[in-house]
Amino acid sequence: MINFLWAIGASIVVSLISLIGIFSLLFKEAWLKKILVLLIGFAAGGLIGGAFLHLLPEALEQAESHIIFSYLILGFVFFFILEKYLHWRHCHNGVCDIHAFTYLNLIGDGIHNFTDGLVIGASFIVNIQFGIITTLVIIFHEIPQEIGDFAVLIYGGFSKIKALSCNFIIALTCVLGTIAGYFISVNIKNFSPFLLPFTAGGFIYIAACDLVPELHKQPELKKSASSMLAFLCGILFIFLTRKIQSH
C-alpha cells in the first residue's frame, strides 16, 4: 500500500509540472531560451540513461533478451507512428490549422501523460527508490515539454487561464495512468516485462528524434557546448542514481 501512495504522490507532482508554463511569461525570452536548451539537454541525457541504465536492465531480469528488445522496438515504432499521426492531422498541403491543432495537442499530451503514469505505477512496483528515479527522469523531460505545450495553446488562441487550466486537467491523466499501471502490474504477471522495454523505446525515440535535434540547432560554440554538457550530466545523473540504488 505504501508503494501505491508513493506512486500517486509522484504522479501528482508530475501533473503539477503542467502549471510551469506561467513562468515562461515572467522571464525575458532570451534567458528562457537559454534555460530551455539546458533543460532539453539534461532531459535527453536523462531519457537515454533511464532507458539503457534503468528500464532495460530491470526488464532483462524478468524476460529473455529477444522478447525485451522486440518490445523496445515496438515502443520506438509506436511513438514514431503517434508523432507522425499528430503531424498529419494538423497539416494538410503545407497549411496548418493552428486552432484545431491546439485541441489535438491536448489529446496527444493526454495520451503521453497517461503513458507516463503507467510507467510511474509500474516502477513503484519494483521499489520506491526506482519509482523516485523514474519520476525524476519524467519530470526533467516534462518541464520543457509543458512550457512548449503552454506556448502552443497561447499561440492557438487560448487565454492564459484557459491554457493553464486545460494543460493541468490533461496532465491529471498521469494520475489515472499511474493507478492503471500499478494495479495492472500487480494483477498481470507479464505486464511489467512488456511496459518497461516499451517505455524505454519511447524514451529513446523522444530523446533521439525530438530533443537531440533541438540541441543541434545551437549554432554558437558556447551554447552548443553547454547543451552537450547538460546532456552528459543527464546521463551521469542516471548512472549515479543507478549506482546508489544498487548499493
N, C-alpha and C positions, 0 to 999 in steps of 0.2 A: 504493500500500500504506500509506503514511504517513497518508493521509486516513482509511483504514479503521480504523487503530489509534486515531486521534483519536476517531472516531465511537464505537468500542467503549468507550473510556475515558469519554467523555461519558455514554453510556447507563448505565454502571456507577455513575457519580456520581449520576445522576438516580434510579437504583434505590435507592441508599443513603439518599435523602431519606425513604424509607418508614420508616426507623428513628427519624425525628424525633418520632414520637408519644410516645416515652417521656419527652421533655422536658415534655410537657403535664402530667405528674404531678409535676414538680419546682417549678412556679411557682403562685402564687396565681391563682385563676380570673379575678379582675378584671384583673390585669396581663396575663394570657394573652389575654383578650378584646380588650384594648386593642391588643396587638401584632398579633393576628389581623386586626383591622379594617384596620390599616395595610398588612399583607401582602396582604390581599384587594384593597385599593385599588390597590396597586402592581402586583399580578398582572393586574387588569382593564386597567389602562393599558398594561401590557406586552403583553398579548394583542391589544388593539386596535392598538397601534403595530406589533407584529410582523406582524399581518395586512395592514395598509394600507401600511406603510412598507418591509417586507422581502419577505414572501411574494408579495403581488400584483405589485409591480414586477418581481420576479425572474421570475414566471410570465409576465407580459406581454411579456417579452423573448423568450419561447420559443414563444408561440402567439398567435392572434388574440384580441382582447378579448371577442368574444361567446362564444367557447369557454371562456375563462378564467372569465368571470362565470357561465356555466352550471355549471361545476364548483364555483364558490363557493357558489351556491345549493344545489347537490346536497349539499355538505358541511354547510351550515347545516341543511337538512332532515334529513339522516342523524342528526346529533346530537340534533335535536329528537325524532325518532322513537325513538332509542335511550333517551333520558331518559324519554319517555312510557311506553315498554315496561317499563322497570325500575320505574316508579311503579305501573303497572297490575298488575305481577306480585306486588308485595309488599303491596298494599292491596286489600281486597275489602269493599264495602259499608261503608266507613269503618273497618273493623277491619284493623289491620296486624299481621302475624306478624313480630315483630322478629327472632326466631331464624332464621327462613327468610331474612329479608332480609339477614342478615349474610353468608350464602353468595352470595346474589345480588349483593350489594355487591362481593364479591371478584371475581365473574365480570365485572361491569361495569368494575371497576377494571383487571382484566387486559386487557380489550379496549381501554380507554383508554390504558393503558401501552404496549401493543403499537403503537397508533396513534402515540403519542409517539415510539416507537422508529423507526417508518417515517419520520417527519419528520426525526429526527436523522440517520438514514442518508442520506436524500436531500439534506439541507442540506450535509453534508460533501462530497458530490459536487461541489457548486458551488465551495466553497473552505473552508479551515479556519476563517477568520475568520467567515464566515457561519454555519458549523456551531456555533461557540462562542456567538455571539449567540443563535441559535435555542435552544441548550441552556439558556442563562441565562433566557430567557423562560419555558421549560418549568419550570425549577427554581422560579422565583418563583410560578408557578401551582401547582406540586405541593406546596409547603410547607403552605399552609393546607388543601389537599385531603387530604393524608396525615394531618394532625392530626385532621381530621374523620373520616376513614376509621377511624383508630385508636379514636376515641371511639365510633363506631358498633359496632365489634366488641366493645369492652368492655361497652357497653350491651346488646348482644345475648347476653351470657353467656360470652364468651371470657375466659380468663385473660390477664394482661398478656403473658406469654411467648408464649402461643399467638397472641395478636393481632399481636404484633411479628413472629413467625415467618411467619405467613400473609401479612401485609402485604408482607414482604420477598420471599417466594417469588413472590407475584403481581407484585411490582414488577420482577422479573427478566424478565418478558415484554417489557419495554422493550428489553433486550439482543437478544432474538430479533427484535423488530421492527426494530431498527437493522440487524442482519445482513440481514434480508429487504429492507428499504428500500434499503440500499446496493447490493446485488447486482442487485436489480430495476431500480434507476435506471441501473446500468451497462449492463445487458443489454437493457432495453426502452426504446427511444428516447423514446416519448411518455409515459412514466410520470411523470417529474418535472413536466411541464406539467399533469398531472392532479392529482398529490398536493399540490403547493404551494397552488393555489387551494382545493382540497377541504379542506385543513387550515386555511386562512385562514377558510373558512366555519365550521369547528368552533371556532376561536379566537373569532370574533365571537359565535357563539352562547353559548359559555361565559361570555364577558365580559358580554354584554348581558342574558342571561337568568338566569344563576346568580350572578355576582359583583356586578354593579351593583345589583340589587335588595337585596342584603345591605347595601350602603352606604346605601341609602335607609332602612334600619331604624334608623339612628342618630338619635334624637330631639334630642340635645343639640347645640347650635350648634358647640361646640368640637370634639367628636368628628366631627361631620359635616364641618367644615372640614378637619380633619386627614386624614380619609379621602379627601376630594376632592383635597387637596394630594398625597397619596400616589398617587392615580390619575394626576394630571398629571405627577408625577415619573416614573411608569412609562412614559408616552408620551414624555416628554423623554429618558429613558434610551435608548429605542429610536431616537429621532430622532438623538441624538448618536452612537450607535454606527453608524448608517447613514452619517452624515457622515464619521466617521473611516474607515469601510470604503471609502468612495468616493474617498478621497484616497490 
